[in-house]
Amino acid sequence: MTTTTYGALVDAYLADPTPDNLTALRRAVRSAPSFDPDLTLDESVAPLMERQAWQEAITVLNGVMPGALFSPAAHAHLAVALRHTGRPQEADREESLSRAALRSILATGDGTVARPWSVLRVSDQYDLLRSLGRRSVRQDLVAADGRRLDRQVCDDGSEVYFDTAGLLPADG
């Protein structure tokens, strides 16, 4: 049986977080009309969250789905907004999706040049770094072994690498 809905793909990955299930989920998200590898929620959602305009934030976030599916930040923002609108079960689900999205990135490598982390979008890099207690002070595009990698230099002096192949629909 072929899994065809976004919800079914997410559920399949959560039930069995294998590379194949992650690839299927990411392929579907990348093919969504609303997918944007340069997704940023800073201008659209952050001001709403600051103003505590919870329902507006939910509307905006739902409007960028399914292209923002498995964005750690999108799911985290949804969780906060849903919790503030009295929807704790939905908020718990979104928190779970945010954590699963971060774990899915970590499962793709170790952040080294040899085994860079793979992401759906550039903002996922920053979400992962934030979850690890790091902050990027510089981002560079580098080539290594015929691959395009983003090198993030962190405020603690460390460097981590992200595979940028697949950030565009034609890449992956």
N, C-alpha and C positions, 0 to 999 in steps of 0.2 A: 504494500500500500504506500502510495506517495503522500508525503506530508506537504500540504499546499498552503495552509493559512499561516500568517505570522504567529498567531497564538499557538498553533500546533508546533511550529518550529521552535518557539521559545520553550514550550513545555517539553519537547523532545530533548532539547539541550539541557534543561534543568534536571530532567530525569536521568540523563546519560551524557555528561559533559565530555564527549569525545571530540577529537579534532574534526571528524567527519560531520558531526552534528553542528559544531561551531561554523564550519565552512558553509553548510547549507543555510544556516541562519544568516550569516553575514552576506552570502550571495543574494538572498531574498531582500535584505535591507538595502544593499547597494543598488538593487534594481528598482526600488520603490521610487515613484515620481518625486517624492519629497526628500529623497536622500541628498545631503549636501556634505561633502567631505570637509568643508570649511565651516560647518555648523558652529555658531557661537550663540550662547544664550545671554551674553553680557548686556546687549542692547535691548533685547526683546523681553526677557524674563526677569533679569536681575532687578530692574527698577520696580517691577510689579511686586516682587518678593519684598523689597525694601519698604514699599508702601503698604504691605500686607493686603494687597489686592489678590487674595487667594483664588477666587473664582476666575478672574481674568487670567491669572497665571496658568490655571488648569486649561482654560480655553486655548491659550497660545500654545502650550505644550502639546495638547492633543492635536492641534492644527499642524504640528511639524511631524507627527507620527504618520506612517510607520518609519519614515526616513530617519528619525531620531531614536528609533528602537535600539536598545542596548547602549545608549549613551549614559554613562554613569551619572553625569550631572543632570540630564533631563529627568531621569527616574528619581534622583534624590530631590530635585525641586518639586516634582509631582508629589512625592511622599509628604513633604512638608506642607504643601498647599492642601492636599487631601486631608491630612490630619487636622489642619486648622478649619476645615469645613465640615468636620464631624464624620469623616469617613475612614475610621481607623483600619478596617480590613483592607481597603484599597491602598491605604498608605503603607501598610505592612508589605503588601505585594510589591509596590514600587520600591521600597527599601531593599527588598530581597532581589529585585531585578538590578538595582544599582550595584549591590555587592556582587551579584553573579557576573555582571558586565566587567567589573574590575578583576574578578578571578579569571574570567575568560582571557583577558589580556595577559595576565601573569602566566597563564598556562601555555602561551605561545612561545615563550623563550625565557631568557634570564636578563635581558637588557644589555647584553654585551654585543660587540660587533659580530661575533660568531653566531650568537643566538638572540637577535634583537626581538623586542616585543612587537607584535602586530596589532594594529588598531583599525577601527572602521573610519575614524575621522581624526583630524589633528587635535581637536579639543580633548579627545580621549587620552592623549599623551599627558596633558596637564592635569586631567582628573586623576590619572594613575599616580603621577608624581605627588599631587596633593594628598592622596590617600596614604602614601608612603612617608609623608612628613617632609617632602622635599619641595623646592621651588626652583624653577628654571630661571637662570639669569641670561642664558644665550641659547639660541637654537640655530643649528647649521645643517644644511643639506650636504651630505658627504657620499662619496661612492666607495663601496667596499665589495670586492669580489663580484663585480658586475651588478650590484644591487644599489638602489637609492635608499639611503638611510637618513633619518633625522637624528642628529646628535643633540641631546639636551645636556648642557652644562648646568649643574645644579649649584645652589648657593653654598652647599657643603664641600664644593670642589669636585664632586664625583661627576662622571659622565655616564649617561645611559643612551641606548640606541633603540630606535623604532624603525621597523620596516615600513616604508611608505608605498611599496607596491600594493595595489589594491585600493588605494585611496580614491581612485577614479573608477567608474564602472567598467571601462575598457581594460583596466589592469587586472581584474580578478574575477 
